[in-house]
Amino acid sequence: MAIIINDYQPSGTDTIEVQFPGSKTRYQVKSSDGLTLGDLRRITAGDIDAFYELFPEEARKELDKLHPQQLNDFIEAWTKNPKD
């Protein structure tokens, strides 16, 4: 018996916009639909470097300003794939 895993293309847009507190700039990051299992594994394991790789370089100083609760809230909202 064999299980064939089909190719997968994320539905809808591949990115979402993220705006940090106190900033008017919106940064493009992968939508939760576009995350791979490897991305999710690293994020849920608390690998902070995963965020630096997923966000554009110019957003990294904004990431540094976040508190753990803000990061947790972002992860929850992101992986629930909000409609807006």
N, C-alpha and C positions, 0 to 999 in steps of 0.2 A: 504494500500500500504506500502511496505517496501523497503528500499534501503539497499542492502547488500554491504558492503565494503570488497573487497577481500584482502587477505594477499598480502604483497608487499615485494619483495626482490630486493634490489638495483642491477642494472645491472652493469657489469664490476667490477672494483675494489672498495672495500669499503673505501679505504684510498687514500690520495694524499700526496706528499712530499712537505714540506714548508721549504724554506731556508731564513733565516733572513739576512739583510744587514750586511756585515762584518764577517759573519760566514760561515764556510765550512760544518757545520753539517746540515743535512736535517732531519726534524722531520715528523713523520707520524701523520696525523689527518684524521678525517672522510671526505670522499668526499662529495660534496654538495648533491650527490645522496643518501647518507646515512644519511643525517640530517633529523631529525624528525620535525614535525610542532612546537613542543615545543622548539627545538633548534633554529629554524628560528625566532620564536616569540621573544625569549630572545635576539638573536643577533640583529634583526632589531629594537628592543626597546632600544638598547644601553646598554644592561646588560653586562658590561665588564667581570664580573665573569664567564659568559658563556664561554669565550675564555680560561680562566684558567682551566676550567673543560674539554674542548675539546682537549687541547694540553697536551702533556706529561709534567710531573713536571719539567724535566730538561730544557724545553723550556720557562718556565715562566719568567726567568730573561731576555730573549730576547724579550718577549712580552712587558715587562716594558720599554724597550728602544724605542718602536715605538711611532711615533707621530700620532695624530688623522688622518691626511691625508693618512699616510701609512696604517693604520688600515682600513680606508674607501676603499682604493684601493684594499686591500686584500679581503675584504668582497665582493666587486663587482666582482672581478675575480673568487673568490671561488664559489659564487652562480650562476655564468653564466656557470659553469661546462666546463672549457676549455678542449680542446681535448688533449693537451700535458701535 
